[in-house]
């Protein structure tokens, strides 16, 4: 897993009009799968599913990332909560907020 500066990721996403956000989404998907040590939908496949379903898959994606992060925390002996619901609700208001929180959790797991 790569430690990323959340502020720079947000700035790059804004500067590139969302192109970096696509890359970030793919990386977050792959890295949460790796952190939980459970194979799941790859980042590229997840992004394509978001496109095909006009964003609906993104809601499921956000919930699953929370579950994956909770599982990764449990495997490391850390306290975990039901992050899936939080990420799902925040994804409704803006995906970049969810991305930032997921990245924060991944940075702490490293």
Buried (B, 14 or more C-beta within 10 A) or exposed (E): BEEBEBEEBBEBBEEEEBEBBBBBBBBBBBBBBBBBEEEBBEBEEBBEBBEEEEEEBBBBBBBBBBBBBBBBBEBEEEEBEEBBEBBBBBBEEEBBBBBBBBBEBBBEBE
